[in-house]
Amino acid sequence: MLCHKSNALPEAERGNIPCQGWIRVMGRDAIGVRVLLMKGKITFEEVEDRDGPELFPTFTAMMRANKIRLPRRSRWQR
């Protein structure tokens, strides 16, 4: 999950910045966060940071708040 704010960086660096909101909300529950920790791409301090801006508790909550239509996750979902 890349950072949407990375557009302010030079184009060559944009794909290397993980989303800080995703890291903070998901924490070590997400395998991607654990992999980034193991590779040294993020720190435990970033994962545990609670002093930043208030974040939506889930990706779905963020999409709903921004009136973005939720994609169907499976053909069995109604």
C-alpha positions as CSV (number, residue, x, y, z in Angstrom):
1,M,0.0,0.0,0.0
2,L,1.8,3.1,-1.2
3,C,1.5,6.6,0.2
4,H,-0.9,8.9,-1.7
5,K,1.1,11.9,-0.3
6,S,4.3,10.7,-2.0
7,N,3.4,12.7,-5.1
8,A,5.3,15.5,-3.5
9,L,8.5,13.5,-3.9
10,P,10.6,13.1,-7.0
11,E,9.0,10.5,-9.3
12,A,11.8,8.0,-8.8
13,E,11.2,7.9,-5.0
14,R,7.4,7.6,-5.0
15,G,7.1,3.9,-5.2
16,N,9.3,3.4,-2.1
17,I,7.1,5.1,0.5
18,P,4.5,2.9,2.3
19,C,1.2,4.5,3.4
20,Q,1.7,5.7,7.0
21,G,-2.1,5.5,7.7
22,W,-2.1,1.8,6.6
23,I,0.9,1.1,8.8
24,R,-0.6,2.8,11.8
25,V,-4.1,1.4,11.5
26,M,-3.3,-2.2,10.5
27,G,-0.1,-2.5,12.6
28,R,1.6,-5.8,12.8
29,D,-1.7,-7.6,12.0
30,A,-1.0,-7.0,8.4
31,I,1.6,-9.4,6.8
32,G,2.8,-6.5,4.6
33,V,3.6,-4.4,7.7
34,R,5.5,-7.3,9.2
35,V,7.5,-7.8,6.0
36,L,8.4,-4.1,5.9
37,L,9.5,-4.3,9.5
38,M,11.7,-7.3,8.8
39,K,13.2,-5.6,5.8
40,G,14.0,-2.5,7.8
41,K,11.8,-0.3,5.5
42,I,9.8,1.0,8.5
43,T,10.4,1.2,12.2
44,F,8.5,0.0,15.2
45,E,8.1,3.6,16.2
46,E,6.2,4.3,12.9
47,V,3.9,1.3,13.6
48,E,3.2,2.3,17.1
49,D,2.8,6.1,16.4
50,R,-0.5,7.4,17.8
51,D,0.4,11.1,17.8
52,G,-0.3,11.7,14.1
53,P,-3.6,12.8,12.5
54,E,-6.8,10.9,13.3
55,L,-7.3,8.1,10.9
56,F,-10.3,6.1,9.7
57,P,-10.4,2.7,11.5
58,T,-10.7,0.8,8.2
59,F,-10.3,1.3,4.5
60,T,-14.0,0.7,4.0
61,A,-14.8,3.5,6.5
62,M,-12.5,5.9,4.6
63,M,-14.1,5.0,1.3
64,R,-17.6,5.5,2.7
65,A,-16.7,8.8,4.2
66,N,-15.4,10.0,0.9
67,K,-18.5,8.7,-1.0
68,I,-16.4,6.2,-3.0
69,R,-18.4,3.2,-4.2
70,L,-17.2,0.0,-2.6
71,P,-16.2,-2.7,-5.0
72,R,-17.8,-6.1,-4.8
73,R,-15.4,-8.4,-3.0
74,S,-16.9,-11.6,-4.2
75,R,-19.7,-12.7,-6.4
76,W,-21.4,-14.1,-3.3
77,Q,-21.5,-10.8,-1.5
78,R,-24.8,-8.9,-1.6
